[in-house]
Amino acid sequence: MASPDTAPRAEPRAPWGLRVAVVVLVALPLVLAAAGLAQDGWLSDTHGAFLHRVRFALERGRLELLGFEYPPLPFLLLVPWPHVAMTWLLGGLAVAGLAWLVLDECTDRRSMLPLVLLVAALWTPIGLHLVSGDFNEALGLLALFIGWRHYRRWWSTRQTIHGLYAGLWLGFAFYTSPIGLAVALIAGAVLPLVFPRLQIPPFASQLSLLVFPGAAAAATWAYLSWVFIGRVALPFSPWEPGSPDLWTILIWTIPFLAVAAVVLSRPRATTAGILLPLILLVGAGRIGWHYSLAFAVLMLTLVAIVALPRDLDRLTRAVLGVVAVVQAVVAWRVLPLPRLAEEDLAARAVAAALATAPPRSVLLDDRYAERLLKWSPSLEPYLLTRDTGFELAVARPVSAVQYVLATPDGEGLTLDADVHPPPGFIRTWSWEGYTLWRRADVPTPSVRFDVLAGRLP
């Protein structure tokens, strides 16, 4: 082993009351802003995808349907209360956890610079989007940050317990984002640089401590999904349409680049590792592990905090702090706040109209109706692809359902109704790409087009 002493080293801590006050001060404004957005009717596509899947599983009484949705942890956390408020409360708790840990970094370095870097990234439209629209990424960042802190302590103390903790937390991060596994593998790849004098047997044991938890989490996920649903549920997030390009990431991570320049000016075998997370983000986006700009910015900000040298002079600290604050000001002037789109208004109107339909009476291909279903207060009115009898309803809808809904997407089993009307159905209305067909013997759901007209902010 690297060291016979595996007891964690005690770190200096700020007074408990001060820690609580700082955490509340950092997280509460973001939670209140997210609550205001929710009150105005805004809901992110990601949160909508989580919520409608959880509601579907609960209403059908089939919680096993959530067992192999990816990432699993956000779905399970929403089961007790599948409401939009739960999403931004969980996002706020994750941000509060980050603030708690970063305050320890401040105490350890006797500098407020780590907290300044964090707040300058969070108190912007970027941070607001993380809390109000991507709580799953906020949870993943918290797990990654804990893992990185233990990894750094492993460098400095050679205490094996920190290598184990790092591996466990990086493996836990896999259940919020596949990037957690990638970080564990990359961290293991640089072990020869971190421990250049390790012989093969000790090196293998250290590598297994770090990489095994993440690899085991991924392998367990793949095996169980194959056993229970007949296929390997790949770790992708289809509701995240894409990742920001490298240029966009660089523009909004100037503080990270500044810290990287300071670190790289002190050449050591391990200093080049600060650039690995940036390379990881670029590679993840290319293979389909999509993430938001908020995730990229906060991830690199946390990397910068972990990598900050402890012996920085006051001038360098001041310059880094000013750079972070200036970027925050620019973000407020340039980046838009989350807002409802026109297609969201249309989807919300249609969802409200169909909310009173009888159970399982609306035939809908949910694989191409994410925007509509995120506004549905209940999935009871719909007959969806995972319901028993969906294929029979598609083959002969007149004997199975009362309505057939075609959505604006260009694919889906129910979308050819515009070209081939379902036998026995009457075209009721067509609006903003949504077309509703009904049987002649059932009433017409009314859509309050007039109420929603002109409400786009």
MIKELUM-641452 format. One record per residue (C-alpha): x, y, z; residue number from 1. Coordinates in pm, 1 decimal. Layout:
+----------+----------+----------+-----+
|        X |        Y |        Z | num |
+----------+----------+----------+-----+
|        X |        Y |        Z | NUM |
...
+----------+----------+----------+-----+
END
This chain:
+----------+----------+----------+-----+
|        X |        Y |        Z | num |
+----------+----------+----------+-----+
|      0.0 |      0.0 |      0.0 |   1 |
|    109.3 |    357.1 |    -46.5 |   2 |
|     97.5 |    427.9 |    325.6 |   3 |
|     30.8 |    222.6 |    637.8 |   4 |
|   -153.1 |    519.5 |    785.1 |   5 |
|   -498.3 |    528.2 |    625.7 |   6 |
|   -668.9 |    759.5 |    873.4 |   7 |
|   -800.7 |   1077.6 |    704.0 |   8 |
|   -610.6 |   1391.2 |    790.7 |   9 |
|   -813.9 |   1652.3 |    976.9 |  10 |
|   -868.8 |   1977.8 |    786.8 |  11 |
|   -927.4 |   2325.5 |    930.8 |  12 |
|  -1293.4 |   2418.5 |    943.2 |  13 |
|  -1474.3 |   2749.8 |    960.3 |  14 |
|  -1717.4 |   2796.9 |   1252.2 |  15 |
|  -2038.2 |   2603.9 |   1198.6 |  16 |
|  -2260.9 |   2912.1 |   1212.4 |  17 |
|  -2049.5 |   3091.1 |    951.1 |  18 |
|  -2060.7 |   2788.4 |    722.9 |  19 |
|  -2440.9 |   2771.2 |    739.4 |  20 |
|  -2474.4 |   3145.2 |    676.9 |  21 |
|  -2247.2 |   3135.4 |    371.6 |  22 |
|  -2421.5 |   2830.1 |    226.6 |  23 |
|  -2764.6 |   2991.4 |    263.1 |  24 |
|  -2636.8 |   3317.5 |    115.0 |  25 |
|  -2496.2 |   3138.1 |   -188.9 |  26 |
|  -2783.4 |   2898.0 |   -260.3 |  27 |
|  -3097.2 |   3084.7 |   -152.8 |  28 |
|  -3096.0 |   3352.9 |   -428.0 |  29 |
|  -3072.5 |   3081.9 |   -694.1 |  30 |
|  -3355.3 |   2880.5 |   -537.8 |  31 |
|  -3578.4 |   3188.5 |   -515.8 |  32 |
|  -3501.2 |   3283.4 |   -875.5 |  33 |
|  -3580.3 |   2927.2 |   -989.2 |  34 |
|  -3908.0 |   2940.5 |   -796.1 |  35 |
|  -3992.3 |   3265.8 |   -972.4 |  36 |
|  -3927.8 |   3110.0 |  -1312.1 |  37 |
|  -4149.6 |   2814.4 |  -1221.6 |  38 |
|  -4421.3 |   3054.0 |  -1103.9 |  39 |
|  -4406.4 |   3224.3 |  -1444.3 |  40 |
|  -4461.1 |   2887.4 |  -1608.0 |  41 |
|  -4109.0 |   2805.0 |  -1728.8 |  42 |
|  -4001.3 |   2440.8 |  -1726.9 |  43 |
|  -3683.6 |   2306.8 |  -1884.5 |  44 |
|  -3695.1 |   2017.7 |  -2129.4 |  45 |
|  -3469.9 |   1813.3 |  -1900.3 |  46 |
|  -3687.9 |   1855.1 |  -1594.1 |  47 |
|  -3996.7 |   1792.6 |  -1803.7 |  48 |
|  -3848.0 |   1463.2 |  -1927.1 |  49 |
|  -3772.2 |   1351.0 |  -1572.0 |  50 |
|  -4113.6 |   1449.3 |  -1438.9 |  51 |
|  -4330.5 |   1293.2 |  -1706.8 |  52 |
|  -4141.6 |    963.5 |  -1688.7 |  53 |
|  -4176.6 |    948.5 |  -1310.7 |  54 |
|  -4546.4 |   1033.9 |  -1330.7 |  55 |
|  -4598.5 |    765.4 |  -1591.5 |  56 |
|  -4434.7 |    498.8 |  -1373.0 |  57 |
|  -4631.9 |    602.7 |  -1064.1 |  58 |
|  -4967.2 |    628.6 |  -1240.3 |  59 |
|  -4923.0 |    292.4 |  -1410.6 |  60 |
|  -4805.9 |    134.5 |  -1085.4 |  61 |
|  -4487.8 |     14.8 |  -1255.0 |  62 |
|  -4188.1 |    161.0 |  -1077.9 |  63 |
|  -3965.7 |    -89.8 |  -1256.2 |  64 |
|  -4005.6 |    131.5 |  -1563.5 |  65 |
|  -3770.0 |    377.2 |  -1391.3 |  66 |
|  -3511.2 |    110.6 |  -1317.5 |  67 |
|  -3331.3 |    157.4 |  -1645.6 |  68 |
|  -3402.4 |    517.0 |  -1736.1 |  69 |
|  -3073.1 |    701.9 |  -1748.1 |  70 |
|  -2950.2 |    868.5 |  -1535.2 |  71 |
|  -3126.3 |    669.4 |  -1260.1 |  72 |
|  -3056.4 |    882.6 |   -952.6 |  73 |
|  -3260.8 |   1190.5 |  -1058.4 |  74 |
|  -3561.2 |    970.7 |  -1139.3 |  75 |
|  -3548.4 |    796.9 |   -802.1 |  76 |
|  -3517.5 |   1126.3 |   -613.2 |  77 |
|  -3833.2 |   1257.6 |   -782.9 |  78 |
|  -4046.3 |    954.3 |   -692.3 |  79 |
|  -4159.3 |   1089.3 |   -349.9 |  80 |
|  -4282.8 |   1416.4 |   -505.7 |  81 |
|  -4284.7 |   1441.6 |   -887.2 |  82 |
|  -4339.1 |   1816.4 |   -894.8 |  83 |
|  -4141.9 |   2094.8 |  -1058.9 |  84 |
|  -4065.5 |   2243.3 |   -716.4 |  85 |
|  -3876.9 |   1926.6 |   -625.3 |  86 |
|  -3640.3 |   1977.3 |   -918.4 |  87 |
|  -3516.4 |   2319.7 |   -819.7 |  88 |
|  -3509.8 |   2228.1 |   -451.3 |  89 |
|  -3274.6 |   1940.4 |   -534.5 |  90 |
|  -3070.2 |   2173.3 |   -754.1 |  91 |
|  -3047.6 |   2419.2 |   -466.5 |  92 |
|  -2935.0 |   2147.3 |   -226.0 |  93 |
|  -2660.3 |   2043.7 |   -468.0 |  94 |
|  -2540.3 |   2403.2 |   -498.8 |  95 |
|  -2551.5 |   2438.0 |   -119.5 |  96 |
|  -2331.8 |   2129.5 |    -91.1 |  97 |
|  -2082.0 |   2281.2 |   -333.9 |  98 |
|  -2073.1 |   2605.2 |   -133.7 |  99 |
|  -2015.4 |   2407.5 |    189.2 | 100 |
|  -1716.1 |   2226.3 |     42.0 | 101 |
|  -1570.7 |   2532.0 |   -129.7 | 102 |
|  -1578.0 |   2715.5 |    202.8 | 103 |
|  -1345.6 |   2442.0 |    331.8 | 104 |
|  -1115.4 |   2524.5 |     40.3 | 105 |
|  -1119.1 |   2887.5 |    151.2 | 106 |
|  -1031.2 |   2791.6 |    509.5 | 107 |
|   -754.0 |   2560.9 |    394.1 | 108 |
|   -596.9 |   2832.5 |    175.7 | 109 |
|   -678.9 |   3126.1 |    405.2 | 110 |
|   -831.4 |   3301.7 |    106.8 | 111 |
|  -1181.6 |   3378.2 |    -15.3 | 112 |
|  -1077.5 |   3333.0 |   -379.5 | 113 |
|  -1232.9 |   2981.7 |   -416.5 | 114 |
|  -1570.3 |   3112.4 |   -299.4 | 115 |
|  -1541.4 |   3415.6 |   -529.3 | 116 |
|  -1479.3 |   3185.1 |   -826.5 | 117 |
|  -1779.9 |   2970.1 |   -737.3 | 118 |
|  -2021.1 |   3257.7 |   -676.6 | 119 |
|  -1908.0 |   3439.2 |   -990.7 | 120 |
|  -2007.9 |   3132.5 |  -1192.0 | 121 |
|  -2329.4 |   3055.2 |  -1001.7 | 122 |
|  -2481.7 |   3403.1 |   -971.4 | 123 |
|  -2529.8 |   3435.8 |  -1345.2 | 124 |
|  -2785.8 |   3309.8 |  -1598.8 | 125 |
|  -2553.9 |   3009.2 |  -1633.2 | 126 |
|  -2583.8 |   2913.2 |  -1267.7 | 127 |
|  -2955.2 |   2989.2 |  -1264.9 | 128 |
|  -3005.9 |   2746.5 |  -1551.5 | 129 |
|  -2816.8 |   2477.5 |  -1358.9 | 130 |
|  -3047.7 |   2503.1 |  -1057.2 | 131 |
|  -3376.5 |   2565.5 |  -1238.6 | 132 |
|  -3321.8 |   2347.3 |  -1544.2 | 133 |
|  -3057.7 |   2076.2 |  -1484.0 | 134 |
|  -3064.0 |   1962.1 |  -1122.0 | 135 |
|  -2925.5 |   1623.2 |  -1230.9 | 136 |
|  -2606.6 |   1793.2 |  -1353.2 | 137 |
|  -2580.6 |   1986.4 |  -1026.9 | 138 |
|  -2592.0 |   1658.8 |   -832.8 | 139 |
|  -2327.6 |   1513.6 |  -1062.6 | 140 |
|  -2099.6 |   1812.9 |  -1009.4 | 141 |
|  -2130.2 |   1773.4 |   -633.2 | 142 |
|  -2025.0 |   1407.4 |   -654.0 | 143 |
|  -1738.3 |   1488.8 |   -891.5 | 144 |
|  -1612.4 |   1768.9 |   -667.7 | 145 |
|  -1605.2 |   1544.5 |   -361.2 | 146 |
|  -1416.7 |   1283.1 |   -562.7 | 147 |
|  -1164.6 |   1538.9 |   -690.4 | 148 |
|  -1095.5 |   1669.4 |   -340.3 | 149 |
|  -1017.0 |   1318.7 |   -218.1 | 150 |
|   -805.0 |   1257.1 |   -528.6 | 151 |
|   -601.5 |   1570.0 |   -455.1 | 152 |
|   -553.4 |   1464.9 |    -94.5 | 153 |
|   -438.9 |   1129.2 |   -225.3 | 154 |
|   -167.9 |   1310.1 |   -420.8 | 155 |
|    -43.8 |   1500.4 |   -118.3 | 156 |
|    -77.0 |   1242.4 |    161.9 | 157 |
|    -50.0 |    903.3 |    -18.1 | 158 |
|   -321.2 |    784.0 |    223.0 | 159 |
|   -500.9 |    496.8 |     53.1 | 160 |
|   -835.8 |    580.8 |    210.0 | 161 |
|   -860.8 |    892.9 |     -5.6 | 162 |
|   -805.5 |    689.1 |   -321.1 | 163 |
|  -1093.9 |    465.5 |   -216.5 | 164 |
|  -1318.8 |    762.6 |   -142.6 | 165 |
|  -1229.3 |    920.6 |   -476.3 | 166 |
|  -1322.1 |    603.4 |   -663.4 | 167 |
|  -1651.3 |    564.6 |   -477.6 | 168 |
|  -1764.5 |    921.8 |   -540.9 | 169 |
|  -1663.8 |    911.9 |   -906.8 | 170 |
|  -1855.5 |    585.5 |   -940.6 | 171 |
|  -2155.3 |    748.5 |   -772.0 | 172 |
|  -2134.8 |   1034.6 |  -1022.7 | 173 |
|  -2195.4 |    781.4 |  -1301.6 | 174 |
|  -2557.1 |    754.9 |  -1184.4 | 175 |
|  -2606.4 |   1122.4 |  -1268.0 | 176 |
|  -2386.1 |   1147.5 |  -1578.4 | 177 |
|  -2163.1 |    908.7 |  -1776.2 | 178 |
|  -1887.2 |   1169.5 |  -1744.5 | 179 |
|  -1829.8 |   1041.4 |  -1389.8 | 180 |
|  -1698.4 |    713.3 |  -1527.9 | 181 |
|  -1483.1 |    893.9 |  -1783.9 | 182 |
|  -1327.5 |   1107.7 |  -1510.1 | 183 |
|  -1242.1 |    794.7 |  -1310.0 | 184 |
|  -1076.0 |    632.9 |  -1611.0 | 185 |
|   -875.1 |    945.1 |  -1694.4 | 186 |
|   -771.8 |    988.0 |  -1331.9 | 187 |
|   -647.0 |    630.8 |  -1336.7 | 188 |
|   -460.4 |    692.5 |  -1661.5 | 189 |
|   -252.6 |    970.5 |  -1503.6 | 190 |
|   -158.5 |    763.6 |  -1198.2 | 191 |
|    188.8 |    687.9 |  -1339.3 | 192 |
|    250.2 |   1063.8 |  -1337.5 | 193 |
|    110.6 |   1111.7 |   -989.3 | 194 |
|    302.4 |    813.6 |   -848.5 | 195 |
|    605.9 |    785.1 |  -1077.5 | 196 |
|    798.5 |    561.2 |   -837.9 | 197 |
|    527.5 |    302.6 |   -780.2 | 198 |
|    613.8 |    -52.1 |   -873.4 | 199 |
|    361.8 |   -258.0 |  -1071.1 | 200 |
|    182.4 |   -439.3 |   -783.9 | 201 |
|    125.5 |   -125.6 |   -571.6 | 202 |
|     27.4 |     67.9 |   -882.4 | 203 |
|   -229.7 |   -197.0 |   -978.3 | 204 |
|   -386.7 |   -184.6 |   -633.2 | 205 |
|   -409.8 |    194.6 |   -641.2 | 206 |
|   -556.6 |    185.5 |   -991.1 | 207 |
|   -822.5 |    -67.7 |   -889.8 | 208 |
|   -925.5 |    147.2 |   -592.9 | 209 |
|   -986.5 |    442.5 |   -821.2 | 210 |
|  -1133.5 |    283.2 |  -1132.0 | 211 |
|  -1319.1 |    -23.5 |  -1001.1 | 212 |
|  -1622.5 |    153.1 |   -841.6 | 213 |
|  -1706.3 |    342.8 |  -1160.7 | 214 |
|  -1644.4 |     43.0 |  -1385.4 | 215 |
|  -1852.2 |   -177.2 |  -1153.5 | 216 |
|  -2138.2 |     75.0 |  -1159.4 | 217 |
|  -2137.7 |     80.2 |  -1539.6 | 218 |
|  -2111.0 |   -298.8 |  -1570.6 | 219 |
|  -2389.6 |   -356.4 |  -1318.3 | 220 |
|  -2611.3 |   -109.2 |  -1501.3 | 221 |
|  -2547.1 |   -279.7 |  -1836.0 | 222 |
|  -2602.7 |   -634.3 |  -1702.5 | 223 |
|  -2922.5 |   -564.1 |  -1510.2 | 224 |
|  -3075.1 |   -370.5 |  -1797.4 | 225 |
|  -2999.2 |   -662.6 |  -2029.8 | 226 |
|  -3154.7 |   -912.3 |  -1787.1 | 227 |
|  -3474.1 |   -717.1 |  -1718.0 | 228 |
|  -3549.8 |   -535.4 |  -2043.6 | 229 |
|  -3360.5 |   -746.3 |  -2296.5 | 230 |
|  -3114.1 |   -480.8 |  -2406.9 | 231 |
|  -2828.3 |   -277.8 |  -2268.4 | 232 |
|  -2961.9 |     62.3 |  -2163.4 | 233 |
|  -2685.1 |    287.2 |  -2288.9 | 234 |
|  -2594.4 |    587.1 |  -2069.9 | 235 |
|  -2720.8 |    867.1 |  -2292.1 | 236 |
|  -2955.0 |   1157.7 |  -2220.3 | 237 |
|  -3172.4 |   1199.4 |  -2530.7 | 238 |
|  -3352.1 |   1509.1 |  -2399.3 | 239 |
|  -3025.2 |   1706.3 |  -2397.0 | 240 |
|  -3015.9 |   1795.6 |  -2770.1 | 241 |
|  -2647.6 |   1878.9 |  -2785.3 | 242 |
|  -2339.5 |   2012.4 |  -2610.2 | 243 |
|  -2178.1 |   2356.3 |  -2641.7 | 244 |
|  -1883.5 |   2378.2 |  -2878.1 | 245 |
|  -1527.6 |   2431.6 |  -2758.3 | 246 |
|  -1525.2 |   2801.0 |  -2844.2 | 247 |
|  -1839.3 |   2867.7 |  -2637.6 | 248 |
|  -1694.2 |   2679.7 |  -2341.8 | 249 |
|  -1369.0 |   2875.8 |  -2358.7 | 250 |
|  -1549.6 |   3211.1 |  -2375.6 | 251 |
|  -1733.8 |   3144.5 |  -2049.9 | 252 |
|  -1449.0 |   2978.6 |  -1858.7 | 253 |
|  -1191.1 |   3258.3 |  -1862.9 | 254 |
|  -1123.7 |   3220.1 |  -1485.5 | 255 |
|  -1044.8 |   2851.4 |  -1541.0 | 256 |
|   -804.3 |   2941.3 |  -1822.1 | 257 |
|   -639.5 |   3201.8 |  -1599.9 | 258 |
|   -591.4 |   2951.5 |  -1317.6 | 259 |
|   -461.1 |   2695.8 |  -1568.5 | 260 |
|   -205.0 |   2949.2 |  -1690.9 | 261 |
|    -87.5 |   3007.6 |  -1333.1 | 262 |
|    -63.9 |   2633.2 |  -1264.7 | 263 |
|    115.8 |   2555.8 |  -1591.2 | 264 |
|    369.3 |   2829.5 |  -1520.2 | 265 |
|    496.3 |   2605.0 |  -1241.4 | 266 |
|    601.3 |   2298.8 |  -1442.7 | 267 |
|    557.4 |   1969.7 |  -1262.4 | 268 |
|    467.4 |   1622.5 |  -1378.1 | 269 |
|    107.4 |   1664.2 |  -1264.1 | 270 |
|     30.0 |   2021.9 |  -1372.5 | 271 |
|    -79.9 |   1923.9 |  -1723.4 | 272 |
|   -366.7 |   1732.1 |  -1564.5 | 273 |
|   -563.3 |   2054.7 |  -1523.8 | 274 |
|   -637.0 |   2047.3 |  -1898.2 | 275 |
|   -771.8 |   1690.6 |  -1897.5 | 276 |
|  -1128.6 |   1786.9 |  -1791.2 | 277 |
|  -1149.6 |   2032.1 |  -2082.4 | 278 |
|  -1037.6 |   1759.3 |  -2322.9 | 279 |
|  -1289.5 |   1525.2 |  -2160.0 | 280 |
|  -1576.9 |   1767.0 |  -2221.4 | 281 |
|  -1488.5 |   1800.3 |  -2589.0 | 282 |
|  -1464.3 |   1423.4 |  -2632.8 | 283 |
|  -1785.8 |   1356.7 |  -2438.5 | 284 |
|  -1986.1 |   1587.3 |  -2661.6 | 285 |
|  -1855.6 |   1414.1 |  -2973.5 | 286 |
|  -1959.8 |   1063.7 |  -2863.1 | 287 |
|  -2309.0 |   1166.0 |  -2751.7 | 288 |
|  -2260.7 |   1229.2 |  -2379.0 | 289 |
|  -2435.3 |   1563.0 |  -2400.5 | 290 |
|  -2427.0 |   1829.1 |  -2130.2 | 291 |
|  -2533.2 |   2189.9 |  -2087.9 | 292 |
|  -2315.3 |   2500.0 |  -2091.9 | 293 |
|  -2387.4 |   2537.3 |  -1720.6 | 294 |
|  -2238.4 |   2194.0 |  -1651.0 | 295 |
|  -1924.4 |   2270.6 |  -1852.3 | 296 |
|  -1869.7 |   2609.2 |  -1689.5 | 297 |
|  -1926.0 |   2488.2 |  -1333.2 | 298 |
|  -1720.6 |   2174.0 |  -1388.1 | 299 |
|  -1417.7 |   2370.1 |  -1505.9 | 300 |
|  -1469.4 |   2626.9 |  -1229.3 | 301 |
|  -1454.4 |   2347.6 |   -969.7 | 302 |
|  -1141.8 |   2208.0 |  -1138.4 | 303 |
|   -984.3 |   2552.7 |  -1108.2 | 304 |
|  -1074.6 |   2569.1 |   -737.7 | 305 |
|   -920.5 |   2227.5 |   -668.5 | 306 |
|   -605.8 |   2316.9 |   -866.1 | 307 |
|   -547.0 |   2660.0 |   -706.6 | 308 |
|   -194.2 |   2675.7 |   -561.1 | 309 |
|   -190.1 |   2749.2 |   -190.9 | 310 |
|    100.0 |   2994.3 |   -205.9 | 311 |
|    -45.9 |   3250.5 |   -448.2 | 312 |
|     53.3 |   3607.3 |   -375.0 | 313 |
|   -211.6 |   3871.1 |   -309.0 | 314 |
|   -176.7 |   4034.3 |   -648.3 | 315 |
|   -240.2 |   3709.0 |   -835.5 | 316 |
|   -538.1 |   3632.0 |   -615.7 | 317 |
|   -680.3 |   3977.8 |   -677.3 | 318 |
|   -636.3 |   3946.6 |  -1054.0 | 319 |
|   -808.1 |   3606.7 |  -1062.1 | 320 |
|  -1095.1 |   3740.9 |   -852.8 | 321 |
|  -1140.6 |   4042.6 |  -1078.9 | 322 |
|  -1139.6 |   3819.8 |  -1388.1 | 323 |
|  -1416.8 |   3605.0 |  -1237.5 | 324 |
|  -1629.4 |   3905.5 |  -1139.1 | 325 |
|  -1588.6 |   4072.1 |  -1479.1 | 326 |
|  -1699.9 |   3754.6 |  -1655.8 | 327 |
|  -2006.1 |   3736.2 |  -1428.9 | 328 |
|  -2099.6 |   4093.9 |  -1520.5 | 329 |
|  -2056.4 |   4019.0 |  -1891.0 | 330 |
|  -2271.3 |   3705.1 |  -1855.0 | 331 |
|  -2557.4 |   3910.9 |  -1710.7 | 332 |
|  -2536.4 |   4155.2 |  -2000.3 | 333 |
|  -2501.7 |   3897.6 |  -2278.8 | 334 |
|  -2672.8 |   3572.3 |  -2181.8 | 335 |
|  -3055.0 |   3555.5 |  -2176.6 | 336 |
|  -3252.6 |   3429.3 |  -1882.6 | 337 |
|  -3461.9 |   3114.1 |  -1931.8 | 338 |
|  -3791.2 |   3197.0 |  -2101.3 | 339 |
|  -4090.3 |   3025.8 |  -2253.5 | 340 |
|  -4073.1 |   2955.8 |  -2624.7 | 341 |
|  -4366.9 |   2980.4 |  -2861.1 | 342 |
|  -4371.5 |   2605.4 |  -2911.1 | 343 |
|  -4396.6 |   2562.4 |  -2531.8 | 344 |
|  -4709.1 |   2776.9 |  -2524.1 | 345 |
|  -4869.9 |   2566.1 |  -2795.2 | 346 |
|  -4773.5 |   2240.0 |  -2624.3 | 347 |
|  -4905.4 |   2362.4 |  -2289.7 | 348 |
|  -5240.2 |   2458.1 |  -2444.7 | 349 |
|  -5282.2 |   2117.3 |  -2607.4 | 350 |
|  -5177.7 |   1936.8 |  -2288.1 | 351 |
|  -5432.5 |   2136.1 |  -2087.8 | 352 |
|  -5706.4 |   2053.8 |  -2340.2 | 353 |
|  -5640.5 |   1680.3 |  -2321.2 | 354 |
|  -5596.4 |   1666.7 |  -1943.3 | 355 |
|  -5968.4 |   1597.8 |  -1894.7 | 356 |
|  -5987.7 |   1314.0 |  -2149.0 | 357 |
|  -6080.9 |    967.7 |  -2014.6 | 358 |
|  -5795.7 |    734.6 |  -1912.7 | 359 |
|  -5603.7 |    572.6 |  -2200.6 | 360 |
|  -5825.0 |    744.0 |  -2457.1 | 361 |
|  -5561.2 |    946.3 |  -2647.8 | 362 |
|  -5326.7 |    749.1 |  -2873.7 | 363 |
|  -4984.7 |    916.4 |  -2877.9 | 364 |
|  -4632.3 |    814.6 |  -2975.2 | 365 |
|  -4449.4 |    952.2 |  -2671.1 | 366 |
|  -4106.0 |    903.0 |  -2825.7 | 367 |
|  -4172.2 |   1212.3 |  -3033.8 | 368 |
|  -4382.4 |   1416.4 |  -2793.0 | 369 |
|  -4139.0 |   1524.8 |  -2519.8 | 370 |
|  -4240.1 |   1890.5 |  -2543.6 | 371 |
|  -4609.1 |   1809.9 |  -2508.6 | 372 |
|  -4579.5 |   1557.7 |  -2225.7 | 373 |
|  -4363.6 |   1780.1 |  -2008.2 | 374 |
|  -4667.5 |   2006.7 |  -1964.1 | 375 |
|  -4914.0 |   1725.2 |  -1895.1 | 376 |
|  -5019.8 |   1723.4 |  -1527.8 | 377 |
|  -5103.5 |   1353.3 |  -1565.8 | 378 |
|  -5025.1 |   1075.5 |  -1813.7 | 379 |
|  -5355.2 |    896.7 |  -1743.2 | 380 |
|  -5536.0 |   1024.6 |  -2057.6 | 381 |
|  -5270.3 |    884.9 |  -2292.1 | 382 |
|  -5204.1 |    543.8 |  -2440.4 | 383 |
|  -4827.5 |    544.5 |  -2491.2 | 384 |
|  -4566.6 |    315.2 |  -2643.2 | 385 |
|  -4486.1 |    145.2 |  -2312.5 | 386 |
|  -4852.2 |     66.3 |  -2243.3 | 387 |
|  -4991.4 |   -277.7 |  -2309.5 | 388 |
|  -5206.5 |   -261.8 |  -2618.8 | 389 |
|  -5030.8 |     26.9 |  -2791.4 | 390 |
|  -4948.8 |   -173.8 |  -3104.4 | 391 |
|  -5305.7 |   -302.4 |  -3129.1 | 392 |
|  -5435.6 |     53.3 |  -3094.5 | 393 |
|  -5208.3 |    169.4 |  -3375.8 | 394 |
|  -5337.2 |   -113.0 |  -3598.6 | 395 |
|  -5706.4 |    -49.7 |  -3519.7 | 396 |
|  -5750.5 |    276.7 |  -3324.9 | 397 |
|  -6128.4 |    298.8 |  -3367.5 | 398 |
|  -6180.2 |      2.7 |  -3133.8 | 399 |
|  -5914.9 |    103.2 |  -2877.7 | 400 |
|  -5909.4 |    482.0 |  -2827.9 | 401 |
|  -6126.7 |    788.9 |  -2863.5 | 402 |
|  -5861.8 |   1028.7 |  -2995.5 | 403 |
|  -5545.2 |   1014.3 |  -3205.6 | 404 |
|  -5295.6 |   1296.7 |  -3160.1 | 405 |
|  -5031.6 |   1382.6 |  -3420.6 | 406 |
|  -4742.4 |   1599.4 |  -3300.7 | 407 |
|  -4520.3 |   1847.9 |  -3489.7 | 408 |
|  -4222.3 |   1610.0 |  -3502.4 | 409 |
|  -4144.2 |   1445.7 |  -3833.9 | 410 |
|  -4158.7 |   1087.0 |  -3709.9 | 411 |
|  -4370.1 |    858.3 |  -3498.2 | 412 |
|  -4631.8 |    588.6 |  -3538.8 | 413 |
|  -4928.0 |    823.8 |  -3502.0 | 414 |
|  -4797.9 |   1104.2 |  -3719.3 | 415 |
|  -4909.8 |    970.4 |  -4056.5 | 416 |
|  -5265.0 |   1062.5 |  -3958.9 | 417 |
|  -5224.5 |   1381.3 |  -4162.2 | 418 |
|  -5165.7 |   1170.6 |  -4472.4 | 419 |
|  -5374.4 |    865.6 |  -4386.2 | 420 |
|  -5663.5 |    963.4 |  -4156.6 | 421 |
|  -5750.1 |    691.0 |  -3905.2 | 422 |
|  -6061.8 |    505.2 |  -4026.8 | 423 |
|  -6366.3 |    612.5 |  -3829.2 | 424 |
|  -6207.4 |    934.9 |  -3699.8 | 425 |
|  -6292.2 |   1298.0 |  -3772.5 | 426 |
|  -6035.3 |   1575.9 |  -3787.7 | 427 |
|  -6119.6 |   1797.9 |  -3492.7 | 428 |
|  -5857.7 |   2069.4 |  -3499.6 | 429 |
|  -5504.5 |   2138.4 |  -3618.6 | 430 |
|  -5293.5 |   2404.6 |  -3451.3 | 431 |
|  -4921.8 |   2480.4 |  -3433.9 | 432 |
|  -4842.2 |   2137.4 |  -3579.8 | 433 |
|  -5070.1 |   1941.2 |  -3343.0 | 434 |
|  -5358.2 |   1758.6 |  -3511.7 | 435 |
|  -5632.0 |   1588.8 |  -3311.5 | 436 |
|  -5857.7 |   1320.4 |  -3459.1 | 437 |
|  -6165.5 |   1199.7 |  -3267.9 | 438 |
|  -6424.7 |    932.7 |  -3308.2 | 439 |
|  -6758.4 |   1065.0 |  -3425.3 | 440 |
|  -6932.8 |    957.3 |  -3102.8 | 441 |
|  -6708.9 |   1144.0 |  -2854.4 | 442 |
|  -6697.4 |   1515.6 |  -2757.2 | 443 |
|  -6437.8 |   1761.3 |  -2881.3 | 444 |
|  -6173.7 |   1875.0 |  -2625.4 | 445 |
|  -6160.0 |   2253.5 |  -2633.5 | 446 |
|  -5828.9 |   2438.7 |  -2651.3 | 447 |
|  -5823.8 |   2791.8 |  -2510.2 | 448 |
|  -5620.2 |   2943.4 |  -2791.1 | 449 |
|  -5745.1 |   3288.9 |  -2695.6 | 450 |
|  -5617.8 |   3259.7 |  -2338.5 | 451 |
|  -5263.5 |   3173.7 |  -2443.3 | 452 |
|  -5240.9 |   3415.2 |  -2734.3 | 453 |
|  -5004.0 |   3702.9 |  -2665.2 | 454 |
|  -4865.9 |   3557.5 |  -2339.2 | 455 |
|  -4515.6 |   3499.7 |  -2469.8 | 456 |
|  -4281.8 |   3711.4 |  -2253.1 | 457 |
+----------+----------+----------+-----+
END
